[in-house]
Amino acid sequence: MVAQWMLASSADTAATIARIAPAVLALLGDGVPRSRRAIVAALADRHPKDEVARTPMRLAVTDRLAEAGGKYTLAGTGEAGRG
């Protein structure tokens, strides 16, 4: 069985990120570093878990988030991995 996310086109992926990124960025706007698991838990009531789980990785690749020690922060805050 092929996972549904593997069938997503680039346009589908971009639309997913565009839809979920504002919520992830707002969550991290308080400066508190969070793990992907914590981000998913915080947003699971509003967005599909699998889509939320992929969004921080995509935002890190595009330098909108920083990841260190398994935790994400807004890029440029210098606090990834603390706390």
Summary of the structure (lengths in Angstrom):
residues: 83
radius of gyration: 12.7
end to end distance: 39.5
largest distance: 41.2
contacts: 222
relative contact order: 0.18
helix: 53%
strand: 12%
